[in-house]
Amino acid sequence: MSDSKLIGEWKGKLTIYGTLKERKIQIFKVKNQKNKIVFPGFIQEMHGRPEEGTLIAMKRMKPTLLGGPNGNLESVFVTYSGRGSHQDGPMHTYNKHIALCSKDEKILESLMKFLQKHITKGKVKKTKRGGCGKGGGKKSNIRKSKKKGSGVYLEFKSGSSRKFWRITKNGSKITTHYGKIGTLGQMTTKDYGSKVDQTFDSLLKSKKKKGYVEKTDYGDSNPKPPTKVEREYMKTCNKAENSKVLNSNMVNYDCEGMMDQGESELKWMTGWYKDALKKGEFDWDKNNEHTKSKRKKK
């Protein structure tokens, strides 16, 4: 990179796309730009050079059982932007994501501190999904955490069954959130009055008896059911991700990772995916213009 200076380097063993090996991550300071992140050893599919881009953000992710053979690992999920073209089309700017995974909590903490130190703007975000399998991770079932430990979150795994169940208590009301892992699930809230504590313990005990195992709770202390807009977006994004025409290499689209962007952005992305599904290709020029427009508004 021209007009750039290496200002940081991190080394450690990480699992990426299902492969565990020693990794190197470099940060470069670029004149009049945000810092760039470089992953030596990764080849950028569009240009045949090391994977790199402007470092935008990172999130700490909890594991999901749908992320392939190593999908039960926690990760640091990094977002960075790049430039490229699709099938010899025009150059455009787009966001890329990568899940950096490990069983070792110390490695992930070290990586988070390193990245946060070099992010030009913004703070670390904690969220709820991850997965470090060959697909880079799949969608999860709970929203971005506002307060960790506000409820109890459990998962059930038996044969082909993969389910989640979460219970949250607010005053005399109990909210349960449940469904297949990898979906937005369903949510119910009921007022139990003076019997709320007794009911909470009873429901939790019943689930554990059925084989549900308690996991780290990253849920919201005041959960809300997924909206119609959120469900439509997830449905459309998943359909595009599973399309052999649009996604022949079966790259993870990180559909759930957009859920904190607001309904206006989700509506736009839903329309963009629907157009792509209809035409059989993505309109990257339209996406690029939309990204530029968002930056101007900020």
Buried (B, 14 or more C-beta within 10 A) or exposed (E): EEEBEEEBEBEBEBBBBBEBEEBEBBBBBBEEEBBBBBBEEBEBEEEEEBBBBBBBBBBBBBBBBBBBEBBBBBBBBBBBBBBBEBEEEEEBBBBBBBBBBBBEEEBBEBBBEBBEEBBEEEEBBBBBBBBBBBBBBBBBBBBBBEEEEBBBBBBBBEEEEBBBBBBBBBEBEBBBBBBEBBBBBEBEBEEBEEEBEEBBEEBBEEBBEEEBEEBEBBBBBEBEBBEEBBBBBBBBBBBBBEBEEBBEEEBBBBBBBBBEEEEEBBEBBBEBBBEBBEEEBBBBEBBBEBBEEEEEEE
